[in-house]
Amino acid sequence: MKLAYAHHANAYHLTSHAEEAARPAIENLQGWDEAVSEIHTWPEYEPQPLRTLDAAAVRIGVGKVYYKDESERFGRGIASFKALGAPYAVARLLIDEVEGATGKRPTTEELRSGEFRSITERVTVCVATDGNQGRGLAYGAKVFGCRCVDYIHGHVSAGRKEAMERLGAIVIRIDGEYEASVARAKEDARINGWHFVSSTSWDNFKSPIARHVMNAYMVMVEEALDQIPDLRSITHVFMQGGVGSIAAAVFLGFQQRLKFALPRFVVIEPNEADCLLQSAKNNRPTPSKGSLKTLMAGLACREVSPAAWAILEWLGSDYLRIPDFWVEDAMNALARGDGDIPVVSGESAAGGMGVLLKAASDDLLRTTLSLNGDSQIVLFGCEGATDPTIYERIVGSSPDAVFARQRQFRDQTSTHRFQAGTRAFLIR
């Protein structure tokens, strides 16, 4: 019987050869504190929660499940970790432009005020996107005062296109898949003197734009690390794939904090977009041969980021490709809560939970990933309902309805804790 999923154990995991190959990329990414500190000053910044899913852990048969929830990052209309990277890179670009024109290096607060709008409005940023990166870029362009052009491919939903346009972006749909939109965006940027803003790097993150994007992503990673009760007890970290950039950032963040005795770092991809698994099998960047037709729109990438791959070849322990219905099951389970706080999880955020739910009944998968009653797992839910129409079709409830249940759960939990504390006080 053919399995619905595939697994590959990385032969180069934590080897000295892989570490040496990754060293240039890692050295170029050092010093993300500046990006983290800057974003913490933004008026829209609020730390996003790490959810503890104890009821799910019991059903799955593991010790702990933690879910990093990005569903309200900069509001439900943005709802993705990618709103960290692109806006920060835009701000850095515009600061350089203003300094070059005036000799004065402005703050992001001054950019927001419009004081230098006569300079920044002549700058255009662009990107190829499945939705979240383009939305983040449009948001950054709107906040800091420049123009934005987003390139999308044929499979990007109308809802995601309209969300970018509502933020002021010009959106160009091309006839082709994601990599074709990348090529078009890069060429138009070259011809027009625009700035192509992406986390994909071909030079070990030496170029500033990709480095700025990656450094800003560390806001999410640092938030998770700071909220985990006992970091050294974590046995597994699950992260969705794509081109590999955010998985590389997450794994590197854990490695830099822990140094040794690392958890297993598990990469999850759609069956039809498995470039990271293929790269692990071939020990070199390898395109996926899949159709790229997947519910997990943000992960529908044919090729890896070469710089991210260098880090993942060193730190990634396991590579999994999974069917779309695992994600649908996970989105529904997270929305229901079933004893835990309900969570809004987008299609490209629920893969990790999908694997855990499947492992509860699949002994082979459970054994392959060494999941047991002592396992403590961190899942990164990197987006919320970035297309509410698609979300409601899958879950059967609107995102707002799930958020309402989430609020009710929090209120009830707070009431129970208050009542328990009052009883304890009276007993004393």
CORTANOR-V355772 format. One record per helix or strand of 2 or more residues. SS is the DSSP state (H for helix, E for strand). FROM is the first residue (numbers start at 1). TO is the last residue. If there is no record, write none. Layout:
BEGIN
ss->SS from->FROM to->TO
ss->SS from->FROM to->TO
END
This chain:
BEGIN
ss->E from->6 to->9
ss->H from->16 to->29
ss->H from->33 to->40
ss->E from->50 to->52
ss->H from->54 to->60
ss->E from->64 to->69
ss->H from->82 to->102
ss->H from->108 to->113
ss->H from->117 to->120
ss->E from->124 to->129
ss->H from->132 to->144
ss->E from->147 to->152
ss->H from->158 to->166
ss->E from->170 to->173
ss->H from->178 to->192
ss->E from->195 to->196
ss->H from->208 to->227
ss->H from->231 to->233
ss->E from->236 to->240
ss->H from->245 to->258
ss->E from->264 to->270
ss->H from->275 to->282
ss->H from->297 to->299
ss->H from->306 to->315
ss->E from->318 to->322
ss->H from->324 to->336
ss->H from->351 to->359
ss->H from->363 to->368
ss->E from->376 to->381
ss->H from->388 to->395
ss->H from->399 to->427
END
